[in-house]
Amino acid sequence: MAQKSELRVSHHFVFIEVPIGLVTSESLLWGEASWWPKPCPWHTQKLTEGDIAIGTQYHHSLGGGLAPRWVSEITQYEPRREIERTFKGDFFVGYEVIQVGERANGTRIDYEMHYQVKGLYKKILWEIYYRKKYEAKLEMILATLKEYVVKQYYKD
């Protein structure tokens, strides 16, 4: 594993004017939640059985033949507040964190990816082609999550 100082950070967030108590645990379940955008070229498949917990593993891909594919494992989990998944092998070294935090006038959901791309060929592909697509997909995912939370809030 790379040292934390060697990892790049991609940070995105969305602010939702909804009390934190009304943001469900589903906001942390990227790829397997009912709110996940359809269609979404970021595919996530749960590899382990049972409820999510520390040790649950996922396979991720950004779609396409040469697109990044990687496996992650939950290494920290606090329902409704935080999930951390550590990358296992293939394309990335590092981890991602999704945090739900209370603010004075709503809720903020942060996504951070602390990563290093493995191998020169993969680094070139990432920088020239896939990083911008990944960033755009993240923005789409966060917008979809916000829309879902707001709909749930005003449904009641």
C-alpha positions as CSV (number, residue, x, y, z in Angstrom):
1,M,0.0,0.0,0.0
2,A,1.2,3.5,-0.8
3,Q,1.9,6.0,1.9
4,K,-1.0,8.4,2.6
5,S,1.3,11.3,1.5
6,E,1.7,9.6,-2.0
7,L,-2.1,9.3,-2.6
8,R,-4.0,11.8,-4.7
9,V,-7.4,13.0,-3.4
10,S,-10.5,13.4,-5.3
11,H,-13.1,15.2,-3.2
12,H,-16.7,15.9,-4.0
13,F,-19.7,16.8,-1.9
14,V,-23.4,17.7,-2.0
15,F,-25.3,19.8,0.4
16,I,-29.0,19.0,1.0
17,E,-31.3,21.2,3.0
18,V,-32.8,18.2,4.8
19,P,-32.2,17.3,8.5
20,I,-29.6,14.6,8.9
21,G,-32.0,12.3,10.7
22,L,-34.0,12.0,7.5
23,V,-31.1,10.9,5.4
24,T,-31.2,7.1,5.3
25,S,-28.4,4.5,5.4
26,E,-29.1,4.0,1.8
27,S,-27.1,7.2,1.0
28,L,-23.9,5.2,1.8
29,L,-24.9,2.1,-0.3
30,W,-23.4,3.3,-3.6
31,G,-24.1,1.0,-6.5
32,E,-26.7,-1.1,-4.7
33,A,-29.2,1.5,-3.5
34,S,-32.6,2.2,-5.1
35,W,-31.5,5.8,-5.8
36,W,-28.5,4.8,-7.9
37,P,-28.8,6.4,-11.3
38,K,-30.1,4.3,-14.1
39,P,-28.4,3.9,-16.5
40,C,-25.0,4.5,-14.8
41,P,-21.8,3.5,-16.4
42,W,-20.2,3.1,-12.9
43,H,-21.1,-0.5,-12.1
44,T,-20.8,-1.9,-8.6
45,Q,-21.5,-5.5,-7.7
46,K,-21.5,-6.9,-4.1
47,L,-19.2,-10.0,-3.9
48,T,-20.1,-11.2,-0.4
49,E,-23.3,-12.4,1.1
50,G,-25.4,-10.9,3.8
51,D,-25.8,-7.3,5.2
52,I,-23.1,-4.8,4.7
53,A,-20.5,-4.8,7.4
54,I,-16.7,-4.6,7.7
55,G,-15.3,-7.1,5.3
56,T,-18.0,-6.8,2.7
57,Q,-16.4,-6.7,-0.8
58,Y,-17.4,-5.1,-4.1
59,H,-16.3,-5.2,-7.7
60,H,-16.4,-1.9,-9.5
61,S,-15.9,-0.9,-13.1
62,L,-16.3,2.4,-15.0
63,G,-17.6,0.6,-18.1
64,G,-15.8,-0.1,-21.4
65,G,-13.1,-2.6,-22.5
66,L,-10.0,-0.8,-21.0
67,A,-11.9,1.0,-18.3
68,P,-10.7,0.8,-14.7
69,R,-11.9,-2.2,-12.7
70,W,-11.2,-2.8,-9.1
71,V,-12.3,-4.6,-5.9
72,S,-12.9,-2.8,-2.6
73,E,-13.6,-4.0,0.9
74,I,-15.4,-2.2,3.7
75,T,-12.8,-1.3,6.4
76,Q,-14.9,1.1,8.4
77,Y,-18.7,1.4,8.7
78,E,-20.9,3.5,10.9
79,P,-24.6,3.2,9.6
80,R,-26.0,6.5,8.4
81,R,-22.7,8.3,9.0
82,E,-19.7,6.8,7.3
83,I,-18.4,4.0,5.1
84,E,-14.8,3.5,4.1
85,R,-13.8,1.0,1.4
86,T,-10.1,0.0,0.8
87,F,-9.1,-0.9,-2.7
88,K,-7.8,-4.5,-3.2
89,G,-5.5,-5.0,-6.1
90,D,-5.9,-4.2,-9.8
91,F,-6.3,-0.6,-10.8
92,F,-6.0,1.5,-7.7
93,V,-4.2,1.6,-4.4
94,G,-5.9,3.5,-1.6
95,Y,-9.4,3.9,-0.3
96,E,-12.7,5.9,-0.6
97,V,-14.8,7.4,2.1
98,I,-18.4,8.5,2.1
99,Q,-19.4,10.7,5.1
100,V,-22.8,12.1,6.0
101,G,-22.5,15.2,8.3
102,E,-24.9,17.5,10.0
103,R,-24.8,21.2,9.2
104,A,-26.8,24.1,10.7
105,N,-29.3,24.1,7.8
106,G,-29.1,20.6,6.4
107,T,-26.9,17.7,5.6
108,R,-23.6,17.4,3.7
109,I,-22.5,14.2,2.0
110,D,-18.8,14.0,1.2
111,Y,-17.1,11.6,-1.1
112,E,-13.4,11.3,-1.1
113,M,-11.2,9.0,-3.0
114,H,-7.6,8.7,-1.8
115,Y,-5.8,6.8,-4.6
116,Q,-2.8,6.0,-6.6
117,V,-3.1,4.3,-10.0
118,K,-1.0,1.2,-10.4
119,G,1.3,0.9,-13.4
120,L,2.4,3.4,-16.1
121,Y,0.0,2.3,-18.8
122,K,-3.0,2.6,-16.4
123,K,-1.8,6.0,-15.2
124,I,-1.7,7.3,-18.8
125,L,-5.2,5.9,-19.5
126,W,-6.5,7.4,-16.2
127,E,-5.1,10.9,-16.8
128,I,-5.9,11.1,-20.5
129,Y,-9.2,9.5,-20.6
130,Y,-10.8,8.1,-17.5
131,R,-10.3,10.7,-14.7
132,K,-12.6,13.3,-16.3
133,K,-15.2,10.6,-17.0
134,Y,-14.9,9.4,-13.4
135,E,-15.3,13.0,-12.1
136,A,-18.4,13.6,-14.3
137,K,-20.0,10.3,-13.1
138,L,-19.4,11.3,-9.5
139,E,-21.2,14.6,-10.0
140,M,-24.1,12.8,-11.6
141,I,-24.2,10.3,-8.8
142,L,-24.3,13.0,-6.1
143,A,-27.0,15.0,-8.0
144,T,-29.1,11.8,-8.2
145,L,-28.6,11.1,-4.5
146,K,-29.6,14.7,-3.6
147,E,-32.7,14.4,-5.8
148,Y,-33.6,11.1,-4.0
149,V,-33.2,12.5,-0.5
150,V,-35.2,15.6,-1.3
151,K,-38.0,13.5,-2.8
152,Q,-38.1,11.3,0.3
153,Y,-38.2,14.4,2.6
154,Y,-41.1,16.0,0.7
155,K,-43.0,12.8,0.2
156,D,-43.9,12.6,3.9
